Amino acid sequence: EAANLSGSCQEARDFFLQARRNRRWSFALVNAGTAETLVGALRIENDQTLGIVHAAIGGALISWASERNQRARRAVQSGVEAYNRCKSFEGS
């Protein structure tokens, strides 16, 4: 929504679109990581090694999603700063 509202400030719009992409990937990675962790928990009774591998992959995916979510937050902050710069230049 912020990308649509940024109007003529292309730099801010780019940051907001980047944040949206990062959040979408983060959401997908968290879901995949959760699924892998569940598969690992279910497999650990039958085959401990395979269960541990699945759980480790799930944990790595969730960790990667967290990093992407932090990038999205930084992109939103940068977008807000860019938008404020654009508006201050328009008002001058």
Steps between C-alpha positions, in 0.01 A plus 500: 500500500783740583644451150170615350481799733857615439387677184775680313779392734651213301780432750251445783282285276797278416579450869138413580485250211825344618353466850191331357711250308706424811188450712344267244817288487520509879145370527571217255824408674337491843229268371754272331718504811207415724403211271857367498520525878175306534622237257817474706302457820287228344797319344723508805329193650560282195833635380682738733753617244237586241285668763790713617586599144141609430484692827833670424380600153182637654696700754726639229201606290337672797827677579533613138141628511582702810793664322279586202240645735766724655602612151135583430485714814815686396357551150179644646702735719708606199181549300353724770820705509504529119133601499563767762793632295282518189226685684745743656644578156151547355413743778816708444 
